[in-house]
Amino acid sequence: MGSTATYIYCIVHAARMPKTIRVPPGLPGSTAPSVLSVSRSLWLVVADVPLDRYGSGPLEASLRDMDWVAAIAVAHESVVEHCARLPRATVVPMKLFTMFSSSDRAIEDVRGRRADIQAIVKRIAGCEEWGVRMTRTAARARTKRPVETKQASGIAFLAAKKEARDVAREAVLAVTATADHTFSSLAAIARDARRRDDVPEGVPPPLLDAAFLVPATRRSRFRAAVRRLARDTVKVGADVTLSGPWPAYNFVQSGSGA
């Protein structure tokens, strides 16, 4: 076992070897990102990482530090995004901490999955990933609370409480329907779309958290549709946030390393 492992940032499909000029430095403690040839049109963007920092034992301990993980994620993403901007290239981003014991093992693994990777490349070529998140706005008064006074009769008070519950229920139905409409409308523009439900425990789930694989030629149309739909969501007490473009993380499946 060597003192380093081969870390993979992404797979690049391109006719020529990707250039690493001005590529970001990548993970702390690693070598500068470099390129390995898998086949005539498939390339790996990799780096050597020290096992005393990224081996299974040290890594398991470091993963408890969320600030450290966030810094690593930013370093990883900066390299992937750099590659995604290369002309006439399609990038298959790898998951964080995809590592192999050697460059030969990394190449062997990718060659063994070449058919699957080519299918992924075909699906995401010419596309960008965009994220759309819909959340409730700050609570606002939609109905008057039933007033408890000595003069208010019990029947009137209960009727007011029922009315408030009915209005609240209708509001929930309205925002849910708006979220579904937003997703289906944007999915019709995208090549692929996925709703995400991986909300951390204890965090209120958003009304909609979705990723869209959008052809670059439809970028303006997609963004215009988001703006139009966002105006509708305001009417039901919700906000829409658009993020991207990103590499197509939600539309690829990466290997786990060995």
N, C-alpha and C positions, 0 to 999 in steps of 0.2 A: 504494500500500500504506500503510495507516494504521499508527499506532504501537501499536495494540492489536488483539487478536483477541477473538472471542466464545467463551467457554468454557461448555460445557454440562455441568451436573451431572446432570440427569435430565429425563425427560418425565413430566408428571403428567396423568393422566386424571381429570377431575373436572368436575362440573356448573358450578362457579363457579371464578373465578380464585383460585389458592392464595394465602393470606396469608403474607407474609414477616416477620411480627412475631416477634421473638426467634429468627430464623434465625441460625445460626452465621455467622461472618465469611467462611468459605471460604478459598480459596487466599491465601497471603501476597502482598501487592502488588496484589491484585485489587480491583475495586469490590465493594460489598455485593451479594449475590445478589438478583436481580430476576426478574420473570416476563414472558415474552413469549407472546402469543396465537398459536396455530397454527390452531385452529378453535374451534368452540363448546365443545368438551370436552377439547381437547388444549392443554397449556401447557408451555412450556420454562422451566426454572429455570436462569438464566445469570448470567454476570458478565463484565466486560471485564478482560482480563489484558494486561499490558505485554509487547510482543514482545521487548524487551531482556532479559527474564527467561524468557519462555515461547516465544519464537520457535524455529525449528528448530535454529539454531546453539547458542544458550545452553542450550536444553533437552537437546540431545545431550550436552553437557559435564556438565550437572547430573545426568543419569541415571546417571553413574558413581558418584555419592555415594548409597549406599543409605540413609543416615540422612536425607538430604534427600528422597528418594523416599518414605520411610516417613512423614515429616511431611506431605508433600503428600497422600498417600493418606488419612491421618487427617482432614485438613481437608476433602477431597472427601467422604469417607464421612459426616462429621458433617452436612453439608448434605443429603445423600441420605436419611440416617436421619431427620432432622427432617421432611422432606417425607413420608416413609413413615408418619409418625405422624399426619398430617393426617386428619381425619375424612372418610369417604366418598371417598377418593382412592386410585387405583392408581398406583404409581410404577414407571416403567421406568428403572432406573439406567443411566447411560452409563459407558463405560470411562474410566479415568484419561486425562487429556489429550485429550479430544474437543473440538476447537476448529474454528472457522470464521473466515473472514476478516472477516465482518460478521454482524450479527444477521439481515439479510435473507437471506444465504446459509444460515444455520442454519434459518430458518423454511422456506425453499424446499426444503431437503433433507428435512426432516421431513414436509412436505406431500407430497413425492414418494413417501414410504414410508408414507403413512398407512394403507393397507390392511394392510401387514405389522405396523405398530405396533398397530393395532386388534386383530389376531389375537393378538399378544403380551399385550396388556392382558386380553383374554378368558381367556387361559390362566392368567395369574398373579393375576387379581383375587381378593381375599379370602384370599390365601395369604401365607405367610411362608417364607423359606428357613432351613433348619437344617442345620448341619454335624455329621457324625458321623465321628470318627477313631478307629481301633483300632490300637494299637501293642503291641509285646511289652513285658512287664514286665522289670524288671532280671533278668539271667540268674540262674537258680536251679538248684540241683543236682537233677536229676530221676533220675539214675542214679549209681551208684558208678563212679568211674573204675577201669579195670583197673589193678591194682597190679603194678608190675614189681619182682619180688623174685627172688632166686636160687632160692627154693623153687618159684616158680610155673613150671609147665611151659609150653613154647611153645604147645602146643595149647590149654591153658586160657586163656592170655593172648589168643590170637587169637579164641577164642570170646567172651571178655568184650568185646573191641573190637567184634566184629560185633554183639553184643547192644546195646552203646551206640549204634552207628550205627542199628540198627533202631528203638530207642526214640526217637532224635532224629528219624528220618524219620517215625515215627508222630505225634510232636509237631507237626511241620510240617504234616502232613495234617490234624491236628485243628484247628489255629488257622486254616488256610485254609478248612476247611469251616465253622468258626464265623463267620468273616468273611463268607462267602457267605450263610450263613443270616441273619446280622444284617442284611445289605443287603436281601435279599429280603423279610424280615419287615417292615422299616420302609418299603420301597417299596410294600408292599400298603396301607399307611395313607396314604401321600403321594399327591398328584396326579401327581407326576413325580419321578424320581430319577436321579441321574447319579453314576457313579464317576469320580473324578479321578485322573489319573496324571501330572500335571505336577510331578513331584518335581525339585527342583534337583539338578544333577549333583553327585555325591559325597555325597549325603545318603541314608541308608538309607530305602527306601520303607516307608510304614506298611502294615499288613495290610489296612486299609480306610481310604479317604479319600473320603467321599461327601457330596453335597449333596441335600437333599430339599425339594421344594416341598410344603408342608403347609398345607392349609386351616386358617385360624385356629380354626375350630370343632372341629378334631381335635387341637389343640395339646396338651391334657392327655393324650389317649390316646397320642399320639406320644411324649411325654416319659416316660410310664409304661412304654411298650414299651422305650424305650432303657434305663431303669433295670433292667427285668427281664432284658433281653439282656446288660447289663453284668455281671450276677451270673454268667451262664453263661461269659462270656469269662474271668473270673478263674480258672475251673477249668482253662483250657487255657494259662494264663500270659500273658494279655493284658489291657490296660486299654482302656476306651472313654471318649472325651471328647465331650461334646455342646456345641455352640456355637450361638448365635443368640438370638432371631430376627434375620435380616438381610433387607435388600432382596434381591430375586430376581436377583442378578447372574449366577448360573449357568444361568438359564433365559430369558435374553433375548439378543438380538444387537443391538449398537449400531453406529452408523455411525462412520466413521473421521475425518470432518471434511474440510474443504476450504477 
